[in-house]
Amino acid sequence: MFEKPEMSATYISPASAGIGPGVDTRTIMVAAAIASVVGGIQAVLVYTYAVLATAAGLAAVALKTVGIVK
């Protein structure tokens, strides 16, 4: 009924994983994939914000240089 750790390729023993009961590696892989996608989205948002902030800063400097904004 239950697979022995030696029999299953996807079983991680609690000792080796440092997690409570034995955890299926597929569960870890799915969690890691979700985390990487979320991390990627956050990185894109941070990058986009940085680009927009830089563009806004350059625009402000340009407008001050031209004399439109005092």
PDB file of N, CA, C, O and CB in Angstrom:
ATOM      1  N   MET A   1       0.832  -1.200   0.000  1.00  0.00           N
ATOM      2  CA  MET A   1       0.000   0.000   0.000  1.00  0.00           C
ATOM      3  C   MET A   1       0.877   1.264   0.000  1.00  0.00           C
ATOM      4  O   MET A   1       0.701   2.161  -0.825  1.00  0.00           O
ATOM      5  CB  MET A   1      -0.947  -0.002   1.226  1.00  0.00           C
ATOM      6  N   PHE A   2       1.819   1.306   0.945  1.00  0.00           N
ATOM      7  CA  PHE A   2       2.747   2.439   0.972  1.00  0.00           C
ATOM      8  C   PHE A   2       4.069   2.021   0.360  1.00  0.00           C
ATOM      9  O   PHE A   2       4.554   0.913   0.588  1.00  0.00           O
ATOM     10  CB  PHE A   2       2.956   2.956   2.417  1.00  0.00           C
ATOM     11  N   GLU A   3       4.650   2.930  -0.426  1.00  0.00           N
ATOM     12  CA  GLU A   3       5.947   2.613  -1.024  1.00  0.00           C
ATOM     13  C   GLU A   3       7.043   2.802   0.014  1.00  0.00           C
ATOM     14  O   GLU A   3       6.991   3.722   0.830  1.00  0.00           O
ATOM     15  CB  GLU A   3       6.217   3.498  -2.270  1.00  0.00           C
ATOM     16  N   LYS A   4       8.023   1.930  -0.028  1.00  0.00           N
ATOM     17  CA  LYS A   4       9.189   2.108   0.837  1.00  0.00           C
ATOM     18  C   LYS A   4      10.086   3.164   0.183  1.00  0.00           C
ATOM     19  O   LYS A   4      10.143   3.246  -1.044  1.00  0.00           O
ATOM     20  CB  LYS A   4       9.967   0.741   1.057  1.00  0.00           C
ATOM     21  N   PRO A   5      10.777   3.964   0.977  1.00  0.00           N
ATOM     22  CA  PRO A   5      11.654   4.999   0.413  1.00  0.00           C
ATOM     23  C   PRO A   5      12.627   4.456  -0.628  1.00  0.00           C
ATOM     24  O   PRO A   5      12.909   5.130  -1.620  1.00  0.00           O
ATOM     25  CB  PRO A   5      12.433   5.668   1.520  1.00  0.00           C
ATOM     26  N   GLU A   6      13.156   3.219  -0.410  1.00  0.00           N
ATOM     27  CA  GLU A   6      14.119   2.650  -1.362  1.00  0.00           C
ATOM     28  C   GLU A   6      13.451   2.335  -2.701  1.00  0.00           C
ATOM     29  O   GLU A   6      14.106   2.331  -3.743  1.00  0.00           O
ATOM     30  CB  GLU A   6      14.759   1.375  -0.781  1.00  0.00           C
ATOM     31  N   MET A   7      12.149   2.073  -2.665  1.00  0.00           N
ATOM     32  CA  MET A   7      11.435   1.640  -3.862  1.00  0.00           C
ATOM     33  C   MET A   7      11.040   2.825  -4.751  1.00  0.00           C
ATOM     34  O   MET A   7      10.881   2.674  -5.963  1.00  0.00           O
ATOM     35  CB  MET A   7      10.191   0.848  -3.468  1.00  0.00           C
ATOM     36  N   SER A   8      10.887   3.988  -4.147  1.00  0.00           N
ATOM     37  CA  SER A   8      10.352   5.123  -4.899  1.00  0.00           C
ATOM     38  C   SER A   8      11.459   6.101  -5.273  1.00  0.00           C
ATOM     39  O   SER A   8      12.283   6.482  -4.441  1.00  0.00           O
ATOM     40  CB  SER A   8       9.269   5.841  -4.086  1.00  0.00           C
ATOM     41  N   ALA A   9      11.459   6.494  -6.527  1.00  0.00           N
ATOM     42  CA  ALA A   9      12.462   7.454  -6.990  1.00  0.00           C
ATOM     43  C   ALA A   9      12.096   8.872  -6.571  1.00  0.00           C
ATOM     44  O   ALA A   9      12.965   9.741  -6.500  1.00  0.00           O
ATOM     45  CB  ALA A   9      12.612   7.379  -8.512  1.00  0.00           C
ATOM     46  N   THR A  10      10.821   9.112  -6.293  1.00  0.00           N
ATOM     47  CA  THR A  10      10.379  10.479  -6.007  1.00  0.00           C
ATOM     48  C   THR A  10      10.148  10.707  -4.519  1.00  0.00           C
ATOM     49  O   THR A  10       9.530  11.699  -4.132  1.00  0.00           O
ATOM     50  CB  THR A  10       9.107  10.787  -6.774  1.00  0.00           C
ATOM     51  N   TYR A  11      10.637   9.803  -3.688  1.00  0.00           N
ATOM     52  CA  TYR A  11      10.451   9.936  -2.245  1.00  0.00           C
ATOM     53  C   TYR A  11      11.706  10.520  -1.629  1.00  0.00           C
ATOM     54  O   TYR A  11      12.815  10.072  -1.920  1.00  0.00           O
ATOM     55  CB  TYR A  11      10.109   8.574  -1.598  1.00  0.00           C
ATOM     56  N   ILE A  12      11.531  11.526  -0.774  1.00  0.00           N
ATOM     57  CA  ILE A  12      12.663  12.084  -0.041  1.00  0.00           C
ATOM     58  C   ILE A  12      12.427  11.773   1.427  1.00  0.00           C
ATOM     59  O   ILE A  12      11.359  12.067   1.963  1.00  0.00           O
ATOM     60  CB  ILE A  12      12.824  13.638  -0.290  1.00  0.00           C
ATOM     61  N   SER A  13      13.410  11.186   2.070  1.00  0.00           N
ATOM     62  CA  SER A  13      13.236  10.875   3.490  1.00  0.00           C
ATOM     63  C   SER A  13      13.247  12.174   4.282  1.00  0.00           C
ATOM     64  O   SER A  13      13.892  13.142   3.881  1.00  0.00           O
ATOM     65  CB  SER A  13      14.350   9.906   3.996  1.00  0.00           C
ATOM     66  N   PRO A  14      12.531  12.200   5.414  1.00  0.00           N
ATOM     67  CA  PRO A  14      12.505  13.414   6.246  1.00  0.00           C
ATOM     68  C   PRO A  14      13.910  13.856   6.637  1.00  0.00           C
ATOM     69  O   PRO A  14      14.185  15.053   6.718  1.00  0.00           O
ATOM     70  CB  PRO A  14      11.669  13.177   7.508  1.00  0.00           C
ATOM     71  N   ALA A  15      14.796  12.898   6.880  1.00  0.00           N
ATOM     72  CA  ALA A  15      16.151  13.241   7.309  1.00  0.00           C
ATOM     73  C   ALA A  15      16.906  13.979   6.199  1.00  0.00           C
ATOM     74  O   ALA A  15      17.568  14.983   6.460  1.00  0.00           O
ATOM     75  CB  ALA A  15      16.919  11.973   7.721  1.00  0.00           C
ATOM     76  N   SER A  16      16.805  13.480   4.962  1.00  0.00           N
ATOM     77  CA  SER A  16      17.560  14.092   3.872  1.00  0.00           C
ATOM     78  C   SER A  16      16.955  15.421   3.450  1.00  0.00           C
ATOM     79  O   SER A  16      17.676  16.326   3.030  1.00  0.00           O
ATOM     80  CB  SER A  16      17.621  13.152   2.680  1.00  0.00           C
ATOM     81  N   ALA A  17      15.631  15.544   3.560  1.00  0.00           N
ATOM     82  CA  ALA A  17      14.972  16.778   3.125  1.00  0.00           C
ATOM     83  C   ALA A  17      14.904  17.815   4.232  1.00  0.00           C
ATOM     84  O   ALA A  17      14.770  19.009   3.963  1.00  0.00           O
ATOM     85  CB  ALA A  17      13.575  16.476   2.630  1.00  0.00           C
ATOM     86  N   GLY A  18      14.996  17.365   5.473  1.00  0.00           N
ATOM     87  CA  GLY A  18      14.858  18.283   6.588  1.00  0.00           C
ATOM     88  C   GLY A  18      13.436  18.782   6.729  1.00  0.00           C
ATOM     89  O   GLY A  18      13.201  19.845   7.304  1.00  0.00           O
ATOM     90  N   ILE A  19      12.482  18.021   6.207  1.00  0.00           N
ATOM     91  CA  ILE A  19      11.074  18.395   6.256  1.00  0.00           C
ATOM     92  C   ILE A  19      10.354  17.319   7.054  1.00  0.00           C
ATOM     93  O   ILE A  19      10.871  16.211   7.200  1.00  0.00           O
ATOM     94  CB  ILE A  19      10.460  18.555   4.812  1.00  0.00           C
ATOM     95  N   GLY A  20       9.188  17.622   7.566  1.00  0.00           N
ATOM     96  CA  GLY A  20       8.392  16.690   8.365  1.00  0.00           C
ATOM     97  C   GLY A  20       8.317  15.301   7.767  1.00  0.00           C
ATOM     98  O   GLY A  20       9.357  14.656   7.627  1.00  0.00           O
ATOM     99  N   PRO A  21       7.159  14.812   7.412  1.00  0.00           N
ATOM    100  CA  PRO A  21       7.060  13.501   6.782  1.00  0.00           C
ATOM    101  C   PRO A  21       7.671  13.528   5.379  1.00  0.00           C
ATOM    102  O   PRO A  21       7.948  14.601   4.842  1.00  0.00           O
ATOM    103  CB  PRO A  21       5.592  13.047   6.718  1.00  0.00           C
ATOM    104  N   GLY A  22       7.878  12.365   4.795  1.00  0.00           N
ATOM    105  CA  GLY A  22       8.487  12.308   3.467  1.00  0.00           C
ATOM    106  C   GLY A  22       7.701  13.137   2.466  1.00  0.00           C
ATOM    107  O   GLY A  22       6.474  13.052   2.410  1.00  0.00           O
ATOM    108  N   VAL A  23       8.403  13.935   1.678  1.00  0.00           N
ATOM    109  CA  VAL A  23       7.758  14.830   0.719  1.00  0.00           C
ATOM    110  C   VAL A  23       8.061  14.346  -0.696  1.00  0.00           C
ATOM    111  O   VAL A  23       9.194  13.983  -1.011  1.00  0.00           O
ATOM    112  CB  VAL A  23       8.237  16.301   0.916  1.00  0.00           C
ATOM    113  N   ASP A  24       7.052  14.347  -1.528  1.00  0.00           N
ATOM    114  CA  ASP A  24       7.222  13.952  -2.931  1.00  0.00           C
ATOM    115  C   ASP A  24       8.034  15.029  -3.652  1.00  0.00           C
ATOM    116  O   ASP A  24       7.753  16.218  -3.504  1.00  0.00           O
ATOM    117  CB  ASP A  24       5.833  13.738  -3.632  1.00  0.00           C
ATOM    118  N   THR A  25       9.029  14.623  -4.422  1.00  0.00           N
ATOM    119  CA  THR A  25       9.850  15.628  -5.128  1.00  0.00           C
ATOM    120  C   THR A  25       9.023  16.407  -6.141  1.00  0.00           C
ATOM    121  O   THR A  25       9.329  17.564  -6.429  1.00  0.00           O
ATOM    122  CB  THR A  25      11.035  14.952  -5.838  1.00  0.00           C
ATOM    123  N   ARG A  26       7.978  15.785  -6.685  1.00  0.00           N
ATOM    124  CA  ARG A  26       7.140  16.515  -7.648  1.00  0.00           C
ATOM    125  C   ARG A  26       6.486  17.715  -6.981  1.00  0.00           C
ATOM    126  O   ARG A  26       6.366  18.777  -7.592  1.00  0.00           O
ATOM    127  CB  ARG A  26       6.059  15.588  -8.247  1.00  0.00           C
ATOM    128  N   THR A  27       6.062  17.553  -5.724  1.00  0.00           N
ATOM    129  CA  THR A  27       5.468  18.676  -4.994  1.00  0.00           C
ATOM    130  C   THR A  27       6.485  19.806  -4.868  1.00  0.00           C
ATOM    131  O   THR A  27       6.156  20.978  -5.052  1.00  0.00           O
ATOM    132  CB  THR A  27       4.979  18.226  -3.591  1.00  0.00           C
ATOM    133  N   ILE A  28       7.730  19.435  -4.550  1.00  0.00           N
ATOM    134  CA  ILE A  28       8.780  20.447  -4.410  1.00  0.00           C
ATOM    135  C   ILE A  28       9.041  21.131  -5.751  1.00  0.00           C
ATOM    136  O   ILE A  28       9.212  22.348  -5.816  1.00  0.00           O
ATOM    137  CB  ILE A  28      10.083  19.810  -3.871  1.00  0.00           C
ATOM    138  N   MET A  29       9.068  20.325  -6.828  1.00  0.00           N
ATOM    139  CA  MET A  29       9.301  20.890  -8.159  1.00  0.00           C
ATOM    140  C   MET A  29       8.209  21.878  -8.550  1.00  0.00           C
ATOM    141  O   MET A  29       8.499  22.946  -9.088  1.00  0.00           O
ATOM    142  CB  MET A  29       9.387  19.775  -9.199  1.00  0.00           C
ATOM    143  N   VAL A  30       6.954  21.525  -8.282  1.00  0.00           N
ATOM    144  CA  VAL A  30       5.835  22.411  -8.610  1.00  0.00           C
ATOM    145  C   VAL A  30       5.944  23.695  -7.805  1.00  0.00           C
ATOM    146  O   VAL A  30       5.767  24.791  -8.338  1.00  0.00           O
ATOM    147  CB  VAL A  30       4.480  21.716  -8.337  1.00  0.00           C
ATOM    148  N   ALA A  31       6.239  23.552  -6.507  1.00  0.00           N
ATOM    149  CA  ALA A  31       6.378  24.739  -5.654  1.00  0.00           C
ATOM    150  C   ALA A  31       7.518  25.620  -6.149  1.00  0.00           C
ATOM    151  O   ALA A  31       7.398  26.845  -6.174  1.00  0.00           O
ATOM    152  CB  ALA A  31       6.621  24.331  -4.186  1.00  0.00           C
ATOM    153  N   ALA A  32       8.624  24.993  -6.542  1.00  0.00           N
ATOM    154  CA  ALA A  32       9.774  25.758  -7.042  1.00  0.00           C
ATOM    155  C   ALA A  32       9.430  26.458  -8.357  1.00  0.00           C
ATOM    156  O   ALA A  32       9.832  27.599  -8.582  1.00  0.00           O
ATOM    157  CB  ALA A  32      10.995  24.834  -7.237  1.00  0.00           C
ATOM    158  N   ALA A  33       8.684  25.770  -9.222  1.00  0.00           N
ATOM    159  CA  ALA A  33       8.291  26.370 -10.499  1.00  0.00           C
ATOM    160  C   ALA A  33       7.398  27.580 -10.277  1.00  0.00           C
ATOM    161  O   ALA A  33       7.580  28.620 -10.910  1.00  0.00           O
ATOM    162  CB  ALA A  33       7.573  25.343 -11.380  1.00  0.00           C
ATOM    163  N   ILE A  34       6.426  27.439  -9.367  1.00  0.00           N
ATOM    164  CA  ILE A  34       5.528  28.557  -9.055  1.00  0.00           C
ATOM    165  C   ILE A  34       6.330  29.720  -8.484  1.00  0.00           C
ATOM    166  O   ILE A  34       6.118  30.873  -8.860  1.00  0.00           O
ATOM    167  CB  ILE A  34       4.423  28.118  -8.056  1.00  0.00           C
ATOM    168  N   ALA A  35       7.252  29.412  -7.574  1.00  0.00           N
ATOM    169  CA  ALA A  35       8.067  30.458  -6.959  1.00  0.00           C
ATOM    170  C   ALA A  35       8.920  31.178  -8.004  1.00  0.00           C
ATOM    171  O   ALA A  35       9.084  32.396  -7.945  1.00  0.00           O
ATOM    172  CB  ALA A  35       8.964  29.862  -5.868  1.00  0.00           C
ATOM    173  N   SER A  36       9.465  30.412  -8.967  1.00  0.00           N
ATOM    174  CA  SER A  36      10.310  31.041  -9.985  1.00  0.00           C
ATOM    175  C   SER A  36       9.491  31.929 -10.909  1.00  0.00           C
ATOM    176  O   SER A  36       9.958  32.988 -11.327  1.00  0.00           O
ATOM    177  CB  SER A  36      11.044  29.976 -10.801  1.00  0.00           C
ATOM    178  N   VAL A  37       8.270  31.504 -11.231  1.00  0.00           N
ATOM    179  CA  VAL A  37       7.404  32.333 -12.086  1.00  0.00           C
ATOM    180  C   VAL A  37       7.044  33.616 -11.355  1.00  0.00           C
ATOM    181  O   VAL A  37       7.118  34.702 -11.931  1.00  0.00           O
ATOM    182  CB  VAL A  37       6.115  31.562 -12.493  1.00  0.00           C
ATOM    183  N   VAL A  38       6.652  33.500 -10.083  1.00  0.00           N
ATOM    184  CA  VAL A  38       6.311  34.689  -9.296  1.00  0.00           C
ATOM    185  C   VAL A  38       7.524  35.606  -9.178  1.00  0.00           C
ATOM    186  O   VAL A  38       7.407  36.823  -9.316  1.00  0.00           O
ATOM    187  CB  VAL A  38       5.799  34.289  -7.891  1.00  0.00           C
ATOM    188  N   GLY A  39       8.691  35.012  -8.919  1.00  0.00           N
ATOM    189  CA  GLY A  39       9.917  35.796  -8.828  1.00  0.00           C
ATOM    190  C   GLY A  39      10.227  36.500 -10.137  1.00  0.00           C
ATOM    191  O   GLY A  39      10.672  37.648 -10.141  1.00  0.00           O
ATOM    192  N   GLY A  40       9.989  35.802 -11.263  1.00  0.00           N
ATOM    193  CA  GLY A  40      10.221  36.402 -12.570  1.00  0.00           C
ATOM    194  C   GLY A  40       9.314  37.584 -12.821  1.00  0.00           C
ATOM    195  O   GLY A  40       9.746  38.608 -13.350  1.00  0.00           O
ATOM    196  N   ILE A  41       8.037  37.442 -12.438  1.00  0.00           N
ATOM    197  CA  ILE A  41       7.073  38.535 -12.601  1.00  0.00           C
ATOM    198  C   ILE A  41       7.510  39.732 -11.762  1.00  0.00           C
ATOM    199  O   ILE A  41       7.475  40.870 -12.230  1.00  0.00           O
ATOM    200  CB  ILE A  41       5.640  38.079 -12.198  1.00  0.00           C
ATOM    201  N   GLN A  42       7.925  39.471 -10.508  1.00  0.00           N
ATOM    202  CA  GLN A  42       8.375  40.562  -9.642  1.00  0.00           C
ATOM    203  C   GLN A  42       9.592  41.256 -10.241  1.00  0.00           C
ATOM    204  O   GLN A  42       9.696  42.481 -10.201  1.00  0.00           O
ATOM    205  CB  GLN A  42       8.704  40.035  -8.234  1.00  0.00           C
ATOM    206  N   ALA A  43      10.520  40.464 -10.802  1.00  0.00           N
ATOM    207  CA  ALA A  43      11.721  41.047 -11.396  1.00  0.00           C
ATOM    208  C   ALA A  43      11.355  41.946 -12.572  1.00  0.00           C
ATOM    209  O   ALA A  43      11.923  43.027 -12.731  1.00  0.00           O
ATOM    210  CB  ALA A  43      12.690  39.942 -11.852  1.00  0.00           C
ATOM    211  N   VAL A  44      10.410  41.504 -13.392  1.00  0.00           N
ATOM    212  CA  VAL A  44       9.974  42.307 -14.540  1.00  0.00           C
ATOM    213  C   VAL A  44       9.330  43.607 -14.060  1.00  0.00           C
ATOM    214  O   VAL A  44       9.576  44.674 -14.622  1.00  0.00           O
ATOM    215  CB  VAL A  44       8.980  41.508 -15.422  1.00  0.00           C
ATOM    216  N   LEU A  45       8.503  43.509 -13.014  1.00  0.00           N
ATOM    217  CA  LEU A  45       7.850  44.715 -12.487  1.00  0.00           C
ATOM    218  C   LEU A  45       8.882  45.694 -11.933  1.00  0.00           C
ATOM    219  O   LEU A  45       8.787  46.899 -12.168  1.00  0.00           O
ATOM    220  CB  LEU A  45       6.833  44.343 -11.389  1.00  0.00           C
ATOM    221  N   VAL A  46       9.868  45.176 -11.198  1.00  0.00           N
ATOM    222  CA  VAL A  46      10.914  46.046 -10.645  1.00  0.00           C
ATOM    223  C   VAL A  46      11.702  46.700 -11.769  1.00  0.00           C
ATOM    224  O   VAL A  46      11.989  47.896 -11.722  1.00  0.00           O
ATOM    225  CB  VAL A  46      11.864  45.247  -9.721  1.00  0.00           C
ATOM    226  N   TYR A  47      12.057  45.897 -12.799  1.00  0.00           N
ATOM    227  CA  TYR A  47      12.807  46.429 -13.938  1.00  0.00           C
ATOM    228  C   TYR A  47      12.001  47.505 -14.660  1.00  0.00           C
ATOM    229  O   TYR A  47      12.526  48.566 -14.997  1.00  0.00           O
ATOM    230  CB  TYR A  47      13.177  45.300 -14.915  1.00  0.00           C
ATOM    231  N   THR A  48      10.707  47.216 -14.895  1.00  0.00           N
ATOM    232  CA  THR A  48       9.829  48.181 -15.563  1.00  0.00           C
ATOM    233  C   THR A  48       9.755  49.478 -14.762  1.00  0.00           C
ATOM    234  O   THR A  48       9.846  50.570 -15.324  1.00  0.00           O
ATOM    235  CB  THR A  48       8.417  47.589 -15.754  1.00  0.00           C
ATOM    236  N   TYR A  49       9.587  49.348 -13.434  1.00  0.00           N
ATOM    237  CA  TYR A  49       9.522  50.530 -12.570  1.00  0.00           C
ATOM    238  C   TYR A  49      10.815  51.334 -12.665  1.00  0.00           C
ATOM    239  O   TYR A  49      10.789  52.562 -12.745  1.00  0.00           O
ATOM    240  CB  TYR A  49       9.256  50.120 -11.108  1.00  0.00           C
ATOM    241  N   ALA A  50      11.954  50.625 -12.654  1.00  0.00           N
ATOM    242  CA  ALA A  50      13.243  51.320 -12.728  1.00  0.00           C
ATOM    243  C   ALA A  50      13.380  52.067 -14.054  1.00  0.00           C
ATOM    244  O   ALA A  50      13.855  53.203 -14.078  1.00  0.00           O
ATOM    245  CB  ALA A  50      14.406  50.319 -12.559  1.00  0.00           C
ATOM    246  N   VAL A  51      12.968  51.439 -15.154  1.00  0.00           N
ATOM    247  CA  VAL A  51      13.051  52.084 -16.464  1.00  0.00           C
ATOM    248  C   VAL A  51      12.150  53.309 -16.506  1.00  0.00           C
ATOM    249  O   VAL A  51      12.554  54.367 -16.991  1.00  0.00           O
ATOM    250  CB  VAL A  51      12.665  51.098 -17.583  1.00  0.00           C
ATOM    251  N   LEU A  52      10.917  53.164 -15.993  1.00  0.00           N
ATOM    252  CA  LEU A  52       9.983  54.297 -15.999  1.00  0.00           C
ATOM    253  C   LEU A  52      10.491  55.423 -15.112  1.00  0.00           C
ATOM    254  O   LEU A  52      10.384  56.595 -15.472  1.00  0.00           O
ATOM    255  CB  LEU A  52       8.588  53.851 -15.534  1.00  0.00           C
ATOM    256  N   ALA A  53      11.044  55.072 -13.950  1.00  0.00           N
ATOM    257  CA  ALA A  53      11.573  56.101 -13.049  1.00  0.00           C
ATOM    258  C   ALA A  53      12.741  56.828 -13.698  1.00  0.00           C
ATOM    259  O   ALA A  53      12.859  58.048 -13.594  1.00  0.00           O
ATOM    260  CB  ALA A  53      12.012  55.481 -11.710  1.00  0.00           C
ATOM    261  N   THR A  54      13.603  56.068 -14.369  1.00  0.00           N
ATOM    262  CA  THR A  54      14.741  56.684 -15.062  1.00  0.00           C
ATOM    263  C   THR A  54      14.254  57.609 -16.180  1.00  0.00           C
ATOM    264  O   THR A  54      14.744  58.727 -16.334  1.00  0.00           O
ATOM    265  CB  THR A  54      15.680  55.596 -15.639  1.00  0.00           C
ATOM    266  N   ALA A  55      13.279  57.120 -16.958  1.00  0.00           N
ATOM    267  CA  ALA A  55      12.731  57.944 -18.050  1.00  0.00           C
ATOM    268  C   ALA A  55      12.095  59.212 -17.493  1.00  0.00           C
ATOM    269  O   ALA A  55      12.267  60.292 -18.058  1.00  0.00           O
ATOM    270  CB  ALA A  55      11.689  57.145 -18.871  1.00  0.00           C
ATOM    271  N   ALA A  56      11.365  59.088 -16.392  1.00  0.00           N
ATOM    272  CA  ALA A  56      10.732  60.264 -15.784  1.00  0.00           C
ATOM    273  C   ALA A  56      11.789  61.242 -15.293  1.00  0.00           C
ATOM    274  O   ALA A  56      11.646  62.455 -15.443  1.00  0.00           O
ATOM    275  CB  ALA A  56       9.811  59.848 -14.619  1.00  0.00           C
ATOM    276  N   GLY A  57      12.863  60.695 -14.697  1.00  0.00           N
ATOM    277  CA  GLY A  57      13.941  61.565 -14.221  1.00  0.00           C
ATOM    278  C   GLY A  57      14.621  62.300 -15.363  1.00  0.00           C
ATOM    279  O   GLY A  57      14.897  63.495 -15.260  1.00  0.00           O
ATOM    280  N   LEU A  58      14.892  61.590 -16.450  1.00  0.00           N
ATOM    281  CA  LEU A  58      15.535  62.217 -17.613  1.00  0.00           C
ATOM    282  C   LEU A  58      14.622  63.265 -18.231  1.00  0.00           C
ATOM    283  O   LEU A  58      15.079  64.328 -18.651  1.00  0.00           O
ATOM    284  CB  LEU A  58      15.910  61.157 -18.665  1.00  0.00           C
ATOM    285  N   ALA A  59      13.327  62.961 -18.284  1.00  0.00           N
ATOM    286  CA  ALA A  59      12.369  63.926 -18.837  1.00  0.00           C
ATOM    287  C   ALA A  59      12.329  65.185 -17.981  1.00  0.00           C
ATOM    288  O   ALA A  59      12.283  66.297 -18.505  1.00  0.00           O
ATOM    289  CB  ALA A  59      10.959  63.303 -18.935  1.00  0.00           C
ATOM    290  N   ALA A  60      12.347  65.007 -16.669  1.00  0.00           N
ATOM    291  CA  ALA A  60      12.321  66.169 -15.773  1.00  0.00           C
ATOM    292  C   ALA A  60      13.562  67.032 -15.965  1.00  0.00           C
ATOM    293  O   ALA A  60      13.470  68.259 -16.002  1.00  0.00           O
ATOM    294  CB  ALA A  60      12.215  65.716 -14.308  1.00  0.00           C
ATOM    295  N   VAL A  61      14.723  66.392 -16.086  1.00  0.00           N
ATOM    296  CA  VAL A  61      15.974  67.134 -16.309  1.00  0.00           C
ATOM    297  C   VAL A  61      15.913  67.869 -17.640  1.00  0.00           C
ATOM    298  O   VAL A  61      16.315  69.028 -17.737  1.00  0.00           O
ATOM    299  CB  VAL A  61      17.197  66.179 -16.278  1.00  0.00           C
ATOM    300  N   ALA A  62      15.402  67.183 -18.677  1.00  0.00           N
ATOM    301  CA  ALA A  62      15.319  67.802 -19.994  1.00  0.00           C
ATOM    302  C   ALA A  62      14.394  69.022 -19.969  1.00  0.00           C
ATOM    303  O   ALA A  62      14.720  70.065 -20.536  1.00  0.00           O
ATOM    304  CB  ALA A  62      14.826  66.784 -21.030  1.00  0.00           C
ATOM    305  N   LEU A  63      13.245  68.885 -19.311  1.00  0.00           N
ATOM    306  CA  LEU A  63      12.295  70.003 -19.247  1.00  0.00           C
ATOM    307  C   LEU A  63      12.884  71.169 -18.484  1.00  0.00           C
ATOM    308  O   LEU A  63      12.677  72.324 -18.856  1.00  0.00           O
ATOM    309  CB  LEU A  63      10.985  69.563 -18.594  1.00  0.00           C
ATOM    310  N   LYS A  64      13.624  70.878 -17.405  1.00  0.00           N
ATOM    311  CA  LYS A  64      14.253  71.972 -16.653  1.00  0.00           C
ATOM    312  C   LYS A  64      15.325  72.655 -17.495  1.00  0.00           C
ATOM    313  O   LYS A  64      15.472  73.877 -17.467  1.00  0.00           O
ATOM    314  CB  LYS A  64      14.867  71.445 -15.336  1.00  0.00           C
ATOM    315  N   THR A  65      16.071  71.847 -18.245  1.00  0.00           N
ATOM    316  CA  THR A  65      17.136  72.400 -19.088  1.00  0.00           C
ATOM    317  C   THR A  65      16.558  73.310 -20.161  1.00  0.00           C
ATOM    318  O   THR A  65      17.100  74.381 -20.433  1.00  0.00           O
ATOM    319  CB  THR A  65      17.951  71.272 -19.737  1.00  0.00           C
ATOM    320  N   VAL A  66      15.450  72.879 -20.775  1.00  0.00           N
ATOM    321  CA  VAL A  66      14.810  73.673 -21.818  1.00  0.00           C
ATOM    322  C   VAL A  66      14.150  74.907 -21.217  1.00  0.00           C
ATOM    323  O   VAL A  66      14.024  75.934 -21.882  1.00  0.00           O
ATOM    324  CB  VAL A  66      13.775  72.833 -22.581  1.00  0.00           C
ATOM    325  N   GLY A  67      13.733  74.807 -19.966  1.00  0.00           N
ATOM    326  CA  GLY A  67      13.132  75.957 -19.289  1.00  0.00           C
ATOM    327  C   GLY A  67      11.622  75.890 -19.242  1.00  0.00           C
ATOM    328  O   GLY A  67      10.990  76.886 -18.890  1.00  0.00           O
ATOM    329  N   ILE A  68      11.003  74.752 -19.583  1.00  0.00           N
ATOM    330  CA  ILE A  68       9.544  74.634 -19.523  1.00  0.00           C
ATOM    331  C   ILE A  68       9.098  74.528 -18.075  1.00  0.00           C
ATOM    332  O   ILE A  68       8.093  75.115 -17.673  1.00  0.00           O
ATOM    333  CB  ILE A  68       9.053  73.410 -20.332  1.00  0.00           C
ATOM    334  N   VAL A  69       9.873  73.758 -17.287  1.00  0.00           N
ATOM    335  CA  VAL A  69       9.555  73.598 -15.868  1.00  0.00           C
ATOM    336  C   VAL A  69      10.599  74.339 -15.069  1.00  0.00           C
ATOM    337  O   VAL A  69      11.798  74.191 -15.305  1.00  0.00           O
ATOM    338  CB  VAL A  69       9.499  72.095 -15.453  1.00  0.00           C
ATOM    339  N   LYS A  70      10.138  75.145 -14.115  1.00  0.00           N
ATOM    340  CA  LYS A  70      11.090  75.911 -13.301  1.00  0.00           C
ATOM    341  C   LYS A  70      11.426  75.161 -12.030  1.00  0.00           C
ATOM    342  O   LYS A  70      12.212  75.646 -11.216  1.00  0.00           O
ATOM    343  CB  LYS A  70      10.525  77.297 -12.959  1.00  0.00           C
TER     344      LYS A  70
END
